[in-house]
Every structure is written in C-alpha cells, then in structure tokens.
C-alpha cells in the first residue's frame, strides 16, 4: 500500500512556506498514527473569532486554545478538516520558562488531524496557548459551518450560516480537540454585517463596530463542554421570548415571515425546561436557551448547549393549519433536545461507543416529561411503537449491542440509529418499571449531580442506580452496607424480584447493553406451574461467536392472569425457571403493557386462549397489551414458532377495535405483507388481502368525521385511517377526498381544509396530472409552508413515472424541494408500486452525490438504503442489491445499513416462499 502524501506547512512567527513531502521522501513523518487523539495535551479554553462572508460563502477564523501539557511532547495533535491554515504558533503560558521557537504544521487528511510540531518538547505541568489562523468554505452539506437559504414571500433568496457539529464536524469550523472527553470553556466572537444577527451558546455581552459595514459580537464564556455542542448562527432571524419560573430566558428564532408559528414551541419549551429543573434537582446552568428553526437541516434537531437547532417542521406550528401529529412531534422533539441539556451536555459519554447514554436517555425523557407537561397528548400511546421498531432491526444479525466499540467518523455516525435511540429508551423504561419510578429518579439525580461537567461510561449510571432500593414491598427490603438491595422475605406468590440475594443493577443491565438482540420467553402452563424458557430471538442466518451463543438476559418479567389483574413480577436470570401460581388460571399475559424489551410465546393452547379472550372481550386487557400481542404473534411467525393462519386468526378481533395503538400495530403487520404481494404478480391474492384489511377497519373508517374534532389520539387515528383508506382506493373515502380536493382547487387553495384530513385529500388529488401540478404550485407557495411534508408525500404517490423521476432529481438538486427532504422523497417513491424500480436506479446512479451530501454512515443514508430496498422479495432483486453494494469502495460496502437491507430482503424471500400459499388459503376461507 502506497504511503499517503502529507501537506507540510512550516510556520514561523511571520512567514508561511508550503511544501509537500511524504514519510519516505525526506518529508516530515506525521507524529501520531491512531484515530483517537493522544492525551498528552488537554484543552482548557478556546478563544474563537469567526468571520463568515455570506456573499462569497467563505469564512475566516482565528482560534487561541489554552492547553495544559500532561506529558512532555514535541507534537500537539488535534483535529482539522478542510481548513486552510495560514499561521500557527505555540506560546508558553505566563511565567513559564519553557519557550517555543519555530512551529511546523503537518496534516493527516484521512484521519482529519493536524499536528503542531515544536523543535523542543513542551514541558509537562505547564500551560501553553496554540494560536491558529485559517480560512475555509462554508460547507455545502448539513454539517460543519454550513450555508442555508430561504426565499421571502417576494421570492428573494436569502442566505444564512449555521452549524451542526455532532458527532465529528466541529473540526470543519475551527481546529480543535474534537472528542467528547476533551471538555473546555469557549469564548466566541463573531463578525457580521450590521443587518445580520449572530447567535451562539452564550448570551451576547457586547457588540463592537469594526467598520461601518462590520460588527463584532462578543459572547459570554461558556461552561465546560464538549466541542460537538458549540454552535453559532449568522442570519436575519426574528425572535420571541419568555422567562421560565426558574428565571431562564427562552427564545425561539425563525426566518422573519414564520415568527407567528413560534408561539407553541416557546410555550412548550418554558414548561419543559421548568419540568426538567424540578425533576433532575440540578439547575439549568446557563442564563438563556434559544431554539432556532433552520431552513436546511438534516436531522430533526440538535442539542447545542443554550442554542438548540431544529428543522422547521420540528419547531414551527400553525394552530390553524398544523395537524395533531405535528403538535405531538414538535413537543417531543423540544422535550428531547432540552433533556439533552442535562443528559449529554452536563454529563457526557466518554466516547461515542456509549452514545446511548445521551440519546437513549433523551428519547426516554420525552415520554416522562411530556406525560407531565402535556398529558392531553397521551405520549405513552406512541412509546411502544419505537420499541417494536428497534426490535425489527435488533433481530437481525447485523445489529449491534447498545454499547459497542467505534473509532472512525463513519462508524460513529452509524451509532445514531434505532439501537442507540429507541432500544436505549425502551430498556430504560423497562428498568424504571422494575426499580419503580421513585428509585429510578433518585438514581439518575445522583448520577447527574455526581458527574456534572464530566464524562461517563455505562457502569457509572448502573453504579448510581445500584445504590438505591426498590420501594416495592419496602417493609421487606433493606439497603445493605455494601450498597446492594436484598429482599428478606417473599410474599406467598412466587413472583419475586429476588430472594435473599443481591440486586446488582450493573449485572442485570449489562445483559441488555453489552449483548445485541433481545430474548424470546416461552411460557408453558402445567396446572399451577408456569415453566419459562429464554432464548435469543433471531431472524435469518446468524453468525454467532461462542459467547453470543451463550446469551442470557436478566429479564424483569411481569404478568397478569385471568384471576388477578395485579401486576406480578419475577426476575428471570437463568435459561429456564418455574413460577408457581396460587391457583390454576384460564389465561396469562406476560410483559404487561409491553414495558419489557422482550417478546413472549405461549406454548400448547396458550395463544388460543388469548385469541379467544380478544374475541370475547378484548377490553379486559389494556390497549398496549393488545398491541403487543399483535406484534408478538407476527414476530413468532417470522421464526416459524407459529403458523401464519394463527396470526391471521388473531387479527379477526380487530373488527371491534377502536384504540390507536392496536389499530396502528395491526396495520403495521398487515400492510407490509400486502405491499410485498403488490410487488409480485400474485394472481389476485394481494387484492383479496387488501379487501380483508380494509374490511377489518371499514366500520371505524366510516365513522370518522372529516374534521379536526376530538382528542389528539382520535385525531391522529383519523389521519392514519383516512390516508390508509384513500391510498387503498376505498371508494367512500376516495369520493369524499375528491369532493374536498375539487372545492379546494376551485378556491385556488384558499378554502381551509381540516388539518387532519389534508394528507388524504392531497393524496387523492395527486392522482390526476392536473391535481399533481396544482399541488406542486402550492408546495412552492409560502402560505403552505406547514403542509410541505404532506404535499410531498402526496406528490410521491402519483403513478406517473416522469413526475416521480422529476421529484427525486429536484429533491437532490434542492431548488424547489429542499435537499433535506430528499430521503423522505426517495423512500416514498420506492414504496409506490410505480416507483420502486426508479428509486433503486436513482440510488445507484447518484450514490457518490448522496454520500457527499448526507455523509457516509449517517441515519439519512441508512434510511435511504433500507427504505428503498425493504419491500424487495425476489432473488433477482437480492442479487442486484448485493452486486451494486459489493462494487463500492470498502467503507461504503461495509455500512451496517447495507447488511440490514440484504438480511431484510433474504427474510422477505423466505417469508413469501413459506407463507404466500397459506395466506391465500386462509383468505379464501375467511373472506366476508
């Protein structure tokens, strides 16, 4: 392998000389050969001056970094990416006898590292200042210091500059020690034109007029924090503000014309920040919290300390036009980012392998906080869905443990996935349910207080939680001198947490964070004896190491029975176990409300008894329990534990179901089966299946009001049912939608459509060429900004292939459709029977552009790859996918999402081979 070429810059006090050389050719050898930075030099304080030019789309910067030297070294290695360094120096701290003469700068672009080389070693125990001047282009992607644009109502294009640094892009804006454990203080100055506004993490201290056309803003010094949390924006935004009960000023910033859509998020942020300060018993340490809506934004939002940033649809709400689902998403997104101000910002994971300590916690705190601050949103109705989503990925061989080793930027980006976010939140919810809410809260308060402004590992959290005693049956619990909880005696039921043994939270939770996947618990009833067995739930072929073959979980089981709805608990720590019931029962339901991250199989006639229960009186068990039965039975079919006819038998009860969770879960199981069949020439079976699904929900669909009345759950159910019915061409729904669309079109879009029926109306309207063109014209109109996502979804459902191709091309170009929305567009086109070939071809032909725009390893790339391919179910399709991805360079070919895509297609093929004829037979027997 040829040695890379290094750029070597020799930087004295005034002169700069560029030369090129390599390790073999007499040039300087780069002094460090690892991805992680050395620990010999530690940053203490960054003094950063940034000057962006929004006309030339470039910026200049100077950074002075005060550092402490822990070990003697000639080289200071830090990060820099795409920065043109024009000057670098190292100066000894005040009173130091260790002077530094000439400094040379070396670069290692593959590892995004810079090295400042001194002629003599820097002295251990002394402080120095690194002084670096540089320039760069504003990034064309969504990370680093990047360009964003928007159009005013008059059509004028305006430019702003904003940052997104997590995980490894602060190095694109200034040279820095860009790892989470290198916490330091930051003093930021920004130069801007007088008509612009600058924002950063801290409040503005003063503004200095440098010239008639230039202002320099000085921001207060930050608290100690990681580089990925630094943020600054230069724009013409407007804001509204309020002060919390604890005295923190909250402001929402948006483009001027959308400031009237900022009120909902502002009120939510005030409530949520107050909730967190009270719940965590740790004051929010900054004087302000800004929330800024950025016109171009790749993810949903970012938790920069004191300056959280959002895509517009995650922050802006129009009470007249926005849907109930939009209100829920905005509230949960704000809750997520504000939770990070403690989990992530105040206490930060030491390295990205434990990203879940940030993201799993913030995701979990959405549930906890919004339940209290916005009970009308019934956020618990949607929490389950994320556990099911996580399990879908976690069942594959390509999954990974919650805490898993990563090194380079692409691997780090891949950690921002369902396992870190959704699985992380689900296992925390399970732990809270097990320990009880009070004990869990006491443990995390202790964790936050103990580790404020520090970095932590997995075990630090478990240690904080282990020192608490569950309050269940407290008169029989005591905290021992060793800090572990023991239960002295047990109640007559065998449903125990533990008996005369230690409860070691770390030992229990290591089984959930250091092993990939999740357990399947098989329940066999023999009289009063309930026999339990656990195994690793796996889909397809798994290549498991000997340690993985021996997977064992500590499972906090819960159950109810036909004789008692009191939740019983049992901590299962062995491969098999037995529970002895006080009396025989007609049925048992394990994993009450699906609070545990495991699925359950009922042997013998266990499933028949539960199916019978659902048919006779489904409301005896909770809607979450019903949703989990629907999910579990189809997952058991996937691994051949149950017949497909048994799963379809269970769905028959849904004719009488009215609650959102079980209905959406039923759709999530049945519609993908229909869509797999729709892709094939299946002799009319797919139409039979579609008719069966529509018939299941027909009564409920017919009852829906075409209005915005009802609770948030009722409104969200209405939106889902009407879109489902109209897309499946259920005639009464289509007729009504056509009528609405016709009136709306005749009014030139001025007629107010109920927010929750818009998606259904737009979808039907987009089926004609004239309707599609009209929708596109409204998509570009400023008064429909809150409807853009709905209109884009409708546009992607046309059967016109030329229009679908144009949508994808335009989405990637980014003029009419923002590039941030491209992943959603291409996946929607792929789900369209007329578009799935087009989407796959587009992905292949534009792969390099996609990687450049969205970053290798990002969740956007993962969403595109899996979303375009997850309904493939033929061997030629599998061969195409394998051939294309194996032809890419190694880093792309090894992406986890590609392995997920291949495994999913293999599973689809096997599924269709095994079950197609059986579904056909079942439908013929059970068709109304």
Secondary structure, 3 states (H helix, E strand, C coil): CCCCCEEEEEECCCCEEEEEECCCCCCCCCCCCCCCCCCCEEEEEEEEEEEEECCCCEEEEEEEEEEEECCCEEEEEEECCCCEEEEEEEEECCCCCCCCCCEEEEEEHHHCEEEEEEEEEECCCCEEEEEEEEEEECECCCCEEEEEEEECCCCCEEEEEEEECCCCCHHHCCCECCCCCCCEEEEEEEEECCCCEEEECCCEEEEEEEECCEEEEEECCCCCECHHHCCEEEECCEEEEEECCCCCEEEEEECHHHHHHCHHHHHHHHHHHHHHHHHHCCCCCCCEEEEEEECCCCCCEECCCCEEEEEHHHCCCCCCCCCHHHHHHHHHHHHHHHHHCCECCCEEECCHHHCHHHHHHHHHHHHHHHHHHCHHHCCHHHHHHHHHHHHHHHCCCCCCCCCCCCCCHHHHHHCCCHHHHHHHHHHHHHHHHHHCHHHHHHHHHHHHHHHCCEEECHHHHHHHHHCCCCCCCHHHEEECCCCCEEECCCCCCCCCCCCCCCECHHHHHHHHHCCCCCEEEEEEEECCEEEEEEEECCCCCCCCCHHHHCCCCCEEEEEEECCCCCCEEEEECCCEEEEECCCCCCCEEECHHHCCCCEEEECCCHHHHHHHHHHHHHHHCCHHHHHHHHHHHHHHHHCCCCCHHHHHHHHHHHHHCCCHHHHHHHHHHHHHHHHHHHCCCCCCHHHHHHHHHHHHHHHHHHHCCCCCCCCHHHHHHHHHHHHHHHHCCCHHHHHHHHHHHHHHHHCCCCCCCCHHHHHHHHHHHCCCHHHHHHHHHHHCCHHHHHHHHHHHHHHCCCCCHHHHHHHHHHHHHCCCCCHHHHHHHHHHHHHCCCCHHHHHHHHHHCHHHHHHHHCCCCHHHHHHHHHHHCCCCCHHHHHHHHHHHHCCCHHHHCCHHHHHHHHHHHHHHHHHHHHHHHHHHHHHHHCC
